[in-house]
Amino acid sequence: MTAIRVAILTVSDTASQDAAADRSGPTIKEILNMNPAFSCEDTNCHIVPDDTTAIKKVVEGWCLLHKVDLVITTGGTGFGQRDVTPEAIAPLLHREASGLVHLLLSMSLKHTPLAALSRPVAGTILNTIVITLPGSVKAVKENMEALLSGGVIQHAVELTRGGSGKQVHEKLAASDASNKPQEQQQKEPSKHQHYAHHHHHSHEAPKPRSHDPSAPASARHRKSPYPLISLQEALDHIKQNISPLPTYTLAVNHTLRGHVLAEDVYAPHDAPPTATTSVDGYALRSTDKPGVYPVLTSRNHSISTILPEGCIYRINTGGPLPAGTDTVIMVEDTRLVSTFKDADVADGEEKEVETMVQVPAGENVRAPGSDAKTGDLVLQKGERILSSGGEIGTLAFVGRKEVKVYRKPVVAILSTGNEIVDLHRPAPQPNDGWGGIFDTNRPSLRATLEGLGYDVIDLGIVPDDIDPHVTTIKKGLDNADILLTTGGTSMGPTDLLKPVIERHFNGTIHFGRVTVKPGKPTTFATIPTSEDISKPVFALPGNPASALVMFHIFVVPALRRLGGWPEEFCNLPRVSVQLQSPMPLDTRTEFHRVIIRAGINGLKAFSTGGQRSSRVASLSGANGFVVLPPKAGDSPSRLEEGTIVQAVVIGEIQML
């Protein structure tokens, strides 16, 4: 977790007159500076008198602009007539934290019964935690000890930043388990035996279910040890075992596209800061009658100087109005009367212009703050920065030069199989004339990934041997956030991915078979790469159509979750479409590749033809997958033309 930004406010009539009298504020800062988890800059240390307005102004400034994660005040929490800190802070809180108040009082009451006369308040203002402490140095030290003990504040800040607090909760669970009788622990298996989280915690590696790849072919499994699970169960496994990547700060420019905001963005000032014009024309007074007026410009008149009576000021769209004016007349409502002459006696600058109408006050004027006022929430944490430009434009509009975002995942891809040949580096043909199969998956997946805005590391083609698998997977884990493989997921003796993941990397296979068509052997795993982090691995089928369909159904949601996308946007959108041809049903959920076209009567789905899993041409031109439900019992064997069904949208919808 990045350093917790702290602001300290001392509330004291005396200290506001003489900063040297403030001992509590420096004490808090000294305590925090001894802990590397906190950051407290001098610019975020203030002193105000015992005045509710002054207290509110400083605290609101810190919180509404989200300049800090934690505000600690000291002083003004007692029973004195000038003790007004609780009255200033309490109305500002969006959520109260009564537990923190109890913690502070409990600690102080251990030392003196007079602590019962303290009136602390605590809670959150937007995403900032606010805690009020007494004014005495002794009480401050006692209260700070309580807040820092056991990581109370660190955990609270993590939660307000949008974190899950998973590590803290699991440590508590582990502590509880260690205090239980051994017999009871054996009866209550840990959830770690079933699920490996993106935040990996040290525990016994799961027992491999895959065959030993070093054993002969006769020793392989004849039936898959991985249960068939439903589409929804598979999606749930992905959601449960992948968490967003860390955040970082980027400059506000075109490269922000595709990222997700990791902070709320507030307007730091009014926009526009002063009255500006929304048209090209002339600024003047609403009392000015139609007539002929001398023209002033920025060359001969400062906007901070009141415009002389009987003059107008030429102004372009977006420009500020000069002092003394309250309206703007459009160019179209004026007539040029005369110009200045230059040395060549040619027409030059405008000298006089006739206004044809009288313009009411505020006409064609954008008032200060009419687009955004200071402290307005202009973009929310979790909003996607789209390539359409609106979000980047908004950030630039309010003057944000940089912003905190979730890191986009880097993706490593590889293909497996002795039979796979690189299109541009084909291997020599063997004597039997077999030349291999051109690798379709890497180029198609890379094109899709880069089209979605992800950086890709191409690890090439890996032969069906254990050592190359181990070496290449390790390289992918070292350099990427997620690994995509194709091939090697079925029941062949040389299908090595599941065994290598389990036996050489202590990985957890969360699912190895799904009741979908195409893509039944699709595999999702996580591999621990350090004490705290596990990285996701998707082993997609080798058949090209299967690999691409499963990429859109399973990998895209994982990539979005890693990149901090809100949960409701992680899966690709679904729309209702009308079938334009009959479609047979399978016992599995089937994704039938289609072209979705929009007409006056809604969306229509046209099949791309044969749907064989190896027929990558079925995806050529496809912009969606019709989701065909599994056939069950006495249900029809196919859906007829005209049936309304759901379709996953993977590309731009065409027009009929």
C-alpha positions in Angstrom: 0.0 0.0 0.0 1.3 3.5 -0.9 2.2 5.8 2.0 -0.8 7.1 3.9 -1.1 10.9 3.4 -1.8 12.6 6.7 -2.9 16.2 7.6 -2.7 17.6 11.1 -4.9 20.4 12.4 -4.1 22.1 15.7 -7.2 23.9 17.1 -6.1 26.5 19.7 -6.6 30.2 20.2 -3.2 30.5 21.8 -1.3 28.5 19.1 -3.0 30.4 16.3 -1.3 33.6 17.7 2.0 31.9 18.5 2.9 28.7 16.6 5.7 28.0 19.1 2.9 27.2 21.6 1.7 24.3 19.6 3.2 21.1 21.1 0.5 18.5 20.2 0.6 19.0 16.4 4.4 18.4 16.3 4.0 15.4 18.6 1.6 13.7 16.2 3.9 14.4 13.3 6.9 13.1 15.1 5.0 9.8 15.9 3.9 9.4 12.4 7.3 10.1 10.9 8.7 7.2 12.8 6.4 4.9 10.8 7.2 4.5 7.1 3.6 3.7 6.4 2.7 7.4 6.8 3.6 10.6 5.1 3.0 14.0 6.6 4.2 17.1 4.8 4.7 20.5 6.4 2.2 22.0 4.0 -0.5 19.7 5.5 0.1 21.0 9.1 -2.1 23.9 10.1 -3.2 25.8 13.2 -6.6 27.6 13.5 -8.3 29.3 16.5 -11.2 27.7 18.3 -13.7 28.7 15.6 -16.1 26.3 13.9 -15.9 28.2 10.5 -12.1 28.1 10.5 -12.0 24.4 11.4 -14.5 23.5 8.7 -12.8 25.5 6.0 -9.4 23.7 6.5 -10.8 20.2 6.9 -13.2 20.5 4.0 -10.4 21.7 1.8 -8.3 18.7 2.6 -11.2 16.2 2.2 -13.2 17.5 -0.7 -10.0 17.8 -2.9 -8.9 14.4 -1.5 -5.4 15.8 -0.8 -5.0 13.4 2.1 -6.2 10.0 3.4 -6.3 10.9 7.1 -7.0 14.1 9.0 -6.1 14.2 12.7 -7.1 17.3 14.7 -5.8 18.0 18.2 -7.5 20.4 20.7 -11.0 21.7 21.3 -12.7 18.4 22.3 -13.3 19.1 26.0 -16.1 20.8 27.9 -14.7 24.4 27.8 -16.9 27.1 26.3 -14.4 27.5 23.4 -14.1 23.8 22.7 -16.0 23.5 19.5 -14.0 21.0 17.4 -16.8 18.3 17.7 -19.4 20.8 16.6 -17.3 21.7 13.6 -16.4 18.2 12.5 -19.6 16.2 13.2 -21.8 17.8 10.6 -19.2 17.2 7.9 -19.0 13.5 8.4 -20.6 11.3 5.8 -20.1 8.1 7.9 -19.5 8.0 11.6 -16.9 5.7 13.1 -18.2 5.0 16.6 -15.7 2.1 17.1 -12.7 4.5 16.8 -14.3 6.9 19.3 -14.7 4.0 21.7 -11.1 2.9 21.1 -9.8 6.4 22.0 -11.9 6.8 25.1 -11.0 3.3 26.3 -7.3 4.0 26.0 -7.6 7.4 27.8 -9.8 6.0 30.6 -7.0 3.5 31.5 -4.9 6.5 32.5 -7.3 9.0 34.0 -11.1 9.2 34.8 -11.0 12.8 33.5 -10.9 11.3 30.0 -14.7 10.9 30.4 -14.9 14.6 29.8 -13.4 14.3 26.3 -15.8 14.5 23.4 -14.0 12.9 20.4 -15.7 12.3 17.0 -14.4 10.2 14.1 -15.7 9.2 10.7 -15.2 9.7 7.0 -15.7 12.7 4.7 -15.8 11.2 1.2 -12.7 8.9 1.2 -10.8 10.7 3.9 -10.8 9.5 7.5 -11.1 12.3 10.2 -10.3 11.8 13.9 -10.3 14.4 16.6 -7.8 14.1 19.5 -7.5 16.1 22.8 -5.1 18.9 23.1 -2.7 17.7 25.7 0.5 16.0 24.6 0.0 13.2 27.1 -3.5 12.4 25.7 -2.2 12.7 22.1 0.5 10.1 22.8 -2.0 7.7 24.4 -4.5 8.0 21.6 -1.9 7.7 18.8 -0.7 4.5 20.5 -4.2 3.1 20.3 -4.7 4.1 16.7 -1.4 2.6 15.5 -1.6 -0.5 17.5 -2.4 -3.6 15.4 -2.6 -1.6 12.2 -6.0 -0.1 12.9 -5.5 3.0 10.9 -3.6 1.3 8.0 -6.5 -1.2 7.7 -9.1 1.6 7.8 -7.3 3.6 5.1 -7.0 0.5 2.9 -10.7 0.0 3.0 -11.5 3.6 2.3 -9.2 3.4 -0.7 -11.4 0.6 -2.1 -9.3 -2.3 -0.9 -10.7 -5.6 0.4 -8.6 -5.9 3.6 -8.2 -9.5 2.6 -4.7 -9.9 4.2 -5.9 -8.6 7.6 -9.0 -10.8 7.6 -7.0 -13.9 6.7 -4.4 -13.2 9.4 -7.2 -13.0 11.9 -8.7 -16.2 10.6 -5.3 -17.9 10.8 -4.9 -16.6 14.4 -8.4 -17.9 15.3 -7.6 -21.3 13.8 -4.3 -21.6 15.7 -6.2 -21.0 19.0 -8.7 -23.9 18.3 -8.1 -27.4 19.5 -6.3 -29.5 16.9 -9.3 -31.9 16.5 -11.5 -28.9 15.6 -9.0 -27.5 13.2 -9.0 -30.9 11.3 -12.8 -30.8 11.0 -12.8 -27.3 9.5 -10.7 -27.3 6.4 -9.4 -23.9 5.3 -10.8 -22.3 2.2 -7.2 -22.2 0.9 -7.6 -25.9 0.2 -10.1 -24.9 -2.5 -9.2 -21.5 -3.8 -6.0 -19.6 -4.4 -6.4 -15.8 -4.3 -4.6 -13.3 -6.3 -3.1 -12.2 -3.0 -1.3 -15.5 -2.2 -0.7 -16.5 1.3 1.8 -19.2 2.3 0.1 -22.5 2.8 0.6 -26.1 1.8 0.6 -26.4 -2.0 -2.5 -28.1 -3.5 -2.1 -31.8 -4.3 -1.7 -32.3 -8.0 -4.6 -33.9 -9.8 -2.8 -34.2 -13.2 -0.8 -37.1 -14.4 2.9 -37.3 -13.9 4.3 -36.0 -17.2 7.6 -37.9 -16.8 5.7 -41.2 -16.7 5.0 -43.2 -19.8 1.9 -42.6 -22.0 0.3 -45.8 -20.5 0.3 -44.1 -17.1 -1.8 -41.1 -18.2 -5.4 -40.6 -17.0 -8.1 -42.1 -19.1 -10.7 -39.8 -17.5 -10.1 -36.2 -16.6 -9.6 -35.6 -12.9 -11.1 -32.1 -13.3 -14.9 -31.9 -12.8 -17.0 -30.4 -15.5 -18.4 -27.1 -14.2 -20.9 -24.6 -15.6 -20.2 -21.4 -17.4 -21.3 -19.3 -14.4 -19.2 -21.4 -12.0 -16.2 -20.8 -14.1 -16.8 -17.0 -14.2 -17.2 -17.0 -10.4 -13.9 -18.7 -10.0 -12.2 -16.0 -12.1 -13.9 -13.2 -10.0 -12.9 -14.9 -6.7 -9.3 -15.4 -7.6 -8.2 -12.3 -9.4 -7.9 -8.8 -7.9 -7.0 -5.4 -9.4 -3.3 -4.6 -9.9 -1.7 -1.8 -7.9 -2.3 1.8 -8.8 0.2 4.3 -10.1 0.2 7.9 -11.2 0.2 8.9 -14.9 0.4 12.2 -16.7 -2.9 13.4 -18.2 -2.5 12.9 -21.9 -3.6 10.5 -24.7 -1.8 7.5 -23.1 -4.4 7.4 -20.3 -6.9 5.8 -22.6 -7.9 2.4 -21.5 -7.1 2.9 -17.8 -9.5 3.0 -14.9 -9.4 5.9 -12.4 -8.2 4.8 -8.9 -9.3 8.1 -7.2 -12.1 10.5 -7.2 -11.3 13.7 -9.1 -12.6 17.0 -7.7 -12.5 20.4 -9.4 -9.7 22.4 -7.7 -11.2 25.7 -8.7 -14.2 27.2 -10.5 -14.5 26.4 -14.2 -14.5 28.8 -15.9 -12.7 30.8 -13.2 -14.3 34.1 -14.5 -17.1 35.1 -16.7 -16.3 34.1 -20.3 -18.0 34.3 -23.7 -19.6 31.4 -25.5 -19.5 33.2 -28.9 -17.3 35.5 -31.0 -18.5 39.1 -30.6 -18.1 42.1 -28.4 -18.3 42.5 -24.6 -20.3 45.5 -23.5 -22.8 46.7 -20.8 -26.4 45.5 -21.0 -27.5 49.1 -20.7 -25.6 50.1 -23.9 -28.2 51.0 -26.6 -27.8 50.1 -30.3 -25.3 52.6 -31.9 -21.8 53.2 -33.1 -19.0 52.3 -30.6 -15.2 52.5 -30.6 -13.6 49.0 -30.5 -11.0 48.1 -27.8 -9.0 44.8 -27.9 -6.6 42.9 -25.7 -3.8 44.9 -27.4 -4.9 48.3 -26.0 -7.0 47.4 -22.9 -6.4 45.1 -19.9 -9.4 43.0 -18.9 -8.8 43.8 -15.3 -9.5 47.5 -16.0 -13.1 48.6 -16.2 -14.1 49.1 -19.8 -14.6 52.9 -20.5 -18.1 54.1 -21.0 -19.2 54.3 -24.7 -16.7 51.5 -25.8 -17.0 47.8 -26.6 -14.4 45.1 -26.4 -13.8 42.5 -29.1 -13.8 39.0 -27.7 -13.4 35.5 -29.0 -15.2 32.3 -27.9 -13.9 31.2 -24.5 -12.3 34.6 -23.7 -12.8 36.4 -20.4 -15.1 39.4 -20.2 -13.3 42.7 -19.2 -14.2 44.4 -15.9 -17.4 46.5 -16.1 -19.1 44.4 -18.8 -22.0 41.9 -18.3 -23.0 40.7 -21.7 -21.8 39.8 -25.2 -23.2 40.8 -28.6 -22.6 38.3 -31.4 -20.6 39.4 -34.5 -23.7 38.6 -36.6 -25.6 41.4 -34.7 -23.0 44.1 -35.6 -21.9 46.1 -38.6 -18.4 47.4 -39.3 -18.3 51.2 -39.5 -14.7 52.2 -39.9 -11.1 50.8 -39.6 -7.7 52.2 -38.8 -5.4 52.8 -41.8 -1.9 51.4 -41.9 1.1 52.9 -43.6 0.0 51.6 -47.0 -3.5 53.1 -46.6 -5.0 49.7 -46.6 -7.9 48.6 -44.4 -6.5 47.5 -41.0 -7.8 47.0 -37.5 -11.5 47.6 -36.6 -12.0 51.2 -35.3 -15.8 51.5 -34.9 -18.6 49.0 -35.0 -22.3 49.6 -34.9 -24.4 47.3 -32.6 -27.8 46.5 -34.2 -29.5 45.3 -31.0 -29.5 45.8 -27.2 -28.4 42.7 -25.5 -29.7 41.7 -22.0 -27.4 41.0 -19.1 -25.8 37.5 -19.2 -26.4 36.9 -22.9 -23.8 34.6 -24.5 -21.9 34.6 -21.2 -20.7 31.5 -19.2 -20.8 32.5 -15.5 -17.9 31.6 -13.2 -18.2 28.0 -12.0 -21.1 27.2 -14.4 -19.2 24.2 -15.7 -17.7 23.1 -12.4 -17.5 24.6 -8.9 -14.5 24.2 -6.5 -14.8 20.8 -4.9 -17.3 19.4 -7.4 -16.8 15.7 -8.1 -16.1 15.6 -11.8 -15.0 12.0 -12.2 -15.4 9.0 -9.9 -13.0 6.3 -8.9 -13.7 3.3 -11.1 -14.6 5.3 -14.2 -13.1 4.1 -17.4 -11.0 6.5 -19.4 -12.4 5.9 -22.9 -10.7 6.5 -26.2 -13.7 8.8 -27.1 -11.8 11.5 -25.2 -14.5 12.8 -22.8 -12.7 11.7 -19.6 -9.2 13.0 -20.7 -10.9 16.2 -21.8 -12.5 16.6 -18.4 -9.3 16.0 -16.5 -7.5 18.6 -18.7 -10.5 21.0 -18.3 -10.2 21.1 -14.5 -6.4 21.4 -14.7 -5.3 17.9 -13.5 -1.8 17.3 -14.8 -1.6 13.8 -13.4 -4.0 11.2 -12.0 -3.9 7.9 -10.1 -5.1 4.9 -12.1 -5.0 1.1 -11.9 -2.2 -0.5 -13.8 -3.2 -2.2 -17.0 -2.0 -5.9 -17.1 0.9 -6.9 -19.4 0.0 -10.2 -21.1 2.4 -13.0 -22.1 1.2 -15.4 -24.8 2.6 -18.7 -26.0 1.6 -21.7 -28.2 2.4 -25.3 -27.4 2.9 -28.4 -29.6 5.6 -30.1 -31.7 3.2 -29.9 -34.7 2.9 -26.1 -34.5 5.0 -24.0 -37.0 5.6 -20.3 -37.1 4.2 -18.8 -40.3 7.2 -16.7 -40.9 9.9 -19.2 -39.7 8.6 -22.6 -40.9 10.7 -25.6 -39.8 12.1 -27.9 -42.5 9.7 -30.6 -43.6 10.5 -34.1 -42.3 11.0 -37.0 -44.7 7.4 -38.1 -44.4 6.3 -34.9 -46.0 4.5 -33.6 -42.8 5.1 -29.9 -42.6 3.2 -29.1 -39.4 0.3 -26.7 -38.7 0.8 -22.9 -39.0 0.4 -21.2 -35.6 -2.9 -19.3 -35.8 -3.4 -18.6 -32.2 -0.5 -16.3 -31.3 -1.0 -13.8 -34.2 -4.8 -13.7 -33.7 -4.6 -13.3 -29.9 -1.9 -10.7 -30.1 -4.0 -8.7 -32.6 -7.0 -8.9 -30.3 -5.0 -8.0 -27.2 -3.3 -5.0 -28.7 -6.5 -3.8 -30.3 -7.9 -3.7 -26.7 -5.0 -1.6 -25.6 -2.8 -4.2 -23.8 1.0 -4.7 -24.0 1.9 -8.2 -25.2 5.0 -10.3 -24.6 5.2 -13.0 -27.3 6.9 -16.1 -25.9 6.8 -18.1 -29.1 6.1 -21.8 -29.7 7.0 -24.3 -27.0 7.6 -27.9 -27.9 6.0 -30.8 -26.0 8.8 -31.2 -23.4 8.8 -30.4 -19.8 11.9 -28.3 -19.6 10.9 -25.8 -22.3 7.5 -25.5 -20.7 9.0 -24.7 -17.3 11.5 -22.2 -18.7 9.0 -20.4 -20.9 6.2 -20.2 -18.2 8.8 -18.8 -15.7 9.8 -16.2 -18.2 6.2 -15.2 -18.7 5.5 -15.0 -15.0 8.6 -12.9 -14.4 7.7 -10.3 -17.1 3.9 -10.3 -17.3 0.8 -10.0 -15.1 -1.1 -12.8 -16.8 -0.1 -15.7 -19.0 -2.2 -17.0 -21.9 -1.3 -20.4 -23.5 -3.0 -22.3 -26.3 -2.9 -26.1 -26.7 -1.8 -28.8 -24.4 -5.0 -28.8 -22.2 -6.6 -32.1 -23.3 -6.0 -35.7 -22.4 -3.0 -36.5 -24.6 0.3 -37.8 -23.0 2.1 -34.7 -24.3 -0.5 -32.3 -23.0 1.7 -30.8 -20.3 0.3 -27.5 -19.2 -1.8 -28.7 -16.2 0.9 -31.1 -14.9 3.6 -28.4 -15.2 1.4 -25.8 -13.5 0.7 -28.1 -10.6 3.9 -30.1 -10.2 6.6 -27.5 -11.2 5.0 -24.2 -10.0 2.8 -25.3 -7.1 -0.1 -23.7 -9.0 -3.8 -24.2 -8.3 -6.1 -25.4 -11.1 -9.4 -23.7 -10.3 -11.1 -25.3 -13.3 -9.9 -27.6 -16.0 -13.1 -28.4 -17.9 -16.2 -26.3 -18.6 -19.6 -27.2 -20.1 -19.2 -24.9 -23.1 -18.9 -25.4 -26.8 -16.3 -24.7 -28.1 -13.7 -24.7 -25.4 -14.5 -27.6 -23.0 -10.9 -28.2 -21.9 -10.3 -24.5 -21.1 -8.2 -24.2 -17.9 -7.8 -21.4 -15.4 -5.1 -21.5 -12.7 -3.1 -19.2 -10.4 0.6 -19.6 -9.7 2.3 -18.2 -6.6 5.2 -15.9 -7.7 6.1 -14.4 -4.3 4.9 -14.4 -0.7 2.0 -12.2 -1.4 1.2 -12.4 -5.1 -0.3 -15.1 -7.4 -0.6 -14.6 -11.1 -3.4 -16.0 -13.3 -2.8 -18.4 -16.1 -5.4 -19.3 -18.8 -4.6 -22.4 -20.8 -6.9 -22.1 -23.8 -7.6 -24.9 -26.3 -5.4 -25.3 -29.3 -8.2 -25.2 -31.9 -8.2 -21.6 -33.2 -11.9 -20.9 -33.0 -12.1 -22.4 -29.4 -9.1 -20.3 -28.3 -10.6 -17.0 -29.6 -14.1 -17.7 -28.3 -12.8 -18.6 -24.8 -10.6 -15.6 -24.8 -13.6 -13.3 -25.1 -15.7 -15.2 -22.6 -13.1 -15.8 -19.9 -9.9 -13.9 -20.5 -11.4 -10.5 -21.2 -13.3 -10.4 -17.8 -10.0 -11.4 -16.1 -8.0 -8.6 -17.9 -10.6 -6.1 -17.0 -10.7 -7.2 -13.4 -6.9 -6.9 -13.2 -7.1 -3.4 -14.7 -9.5 -2.2 -12.0 -12.7 -2.2 -14.1 -16.0 -2.1 -12.0 -17.4 -5.6 -11.6 -20.5 -4.8 -13.7 -18.4 -4.0 -16.7 -16.0 -6.9 -16.6 -18.0 -9.3 -18.8 -18.7 -8.3 -22.4 -22.1 -6.8 -22.9 -25.1 -9.0 -24.0 -28.0 -7.9 -26.3 -31.2 -9.5 -27.5 -31.0 -10.6 -31.2 -33.3 -12.3 -33.6 -32.0 -15.5 -35.3 -31.9 -15.4 -39.1 -31.4 -19.1 -39.4 -32.1 -22.2 -37.3 -29.4 -23.2 -34.9 -29.0 -26.7 -33.4 -28.6 -27.1 -29.6 -25.9 -29.1 -27.8 -25.8 -30.5 -24.3 -23.4 -27.7 -23.4 -23.8 -23.9 -23.5 -22.7 -23.0 -27.1 -21.3 -19.8 -28.4 -22.4 -19.6 -32.1 -20.4 -17.1 -34.0 -22.6 -14.5 -35.8 -22.7 -11.1 -37.5 -25.0 -8.8 -35.6 -26.7 -6.2 -37.8 -29.0 -3.4 -36.6 -32.2 -2.6 -38.5 -35.4 -0.6 -37.9 -36.9 -3.7 -36.2 -34.0 -4.4 -33.8 -30.8 -6.5 -33.9 -30.6 -9.5 -36.2 -28.0 -12.3 -35.9 -26.6 -14.0 -39.1 -24.6 -17.2 -38.7 -21.0 -17.2 -40.0 -21.5 -20.8 -41.2 -19.8 -24.0 -40.0 -19.0 -23.8 -36.3 -16.3 -26.5 -36.0 -13.8 -25.6 -33.2 -10.9 -25.6 -35.6 -12.6 -23.4 -38.2 -11.2 -20.0 -37.4 -13.0 -18.6 -40.4 -16.1 -18.8 -38.4 -14.8 -15.7 -36.6 -13.9 -13.8 -39.7 -16.3 -10.8 -39.7 -18.0 -12.0 -36.5 -19.0 -9.4 -34.0 -20.9 -11.5 -31.6 -21.7 -14.9 -30.2 -25.2 -16.1 -29.9 -25.5 -17.9 -26.5 -27.4 -21.1 -27.2 -28.7 -22.8 -24.0 -27.8 -26.5 -23.4 -30.4 -29.0 -24.6 -32.1 -30.7 -21.7 -34.7 -33.5 -21.4 -37.5 -33.0 -23.8 -36.5 -29.5 -25.0 -36.3 -28.8 -28.8 -33.1 -29.9 -30.6 -32.7 -26.5 -32.2 -33.8 -22.9 -32.0 -35.8 -21.8 -35.1 -35.4 -18.8 -37.3 -37.0 -15.7 -35.7 -36.2 -16.8 -32.1 -35.1 -14.0 -29.8 -31.9 -15.0 -27.9 -29.0 -13.3 -26.1 -25.7 -12.6 -27.8 -22.3 -11.5 -26.5 -21.1 -8.5 -28.4 -17.3 -8.6 -29.3 -17.2 -5.9 -32.0 -18.9 -3.0 -33.6 -22.5 -3.7 -34.6 -23.2 -3.3 -38.3 -26.2 -1.7 -40.0 -28.5 -3.7 -42.3 
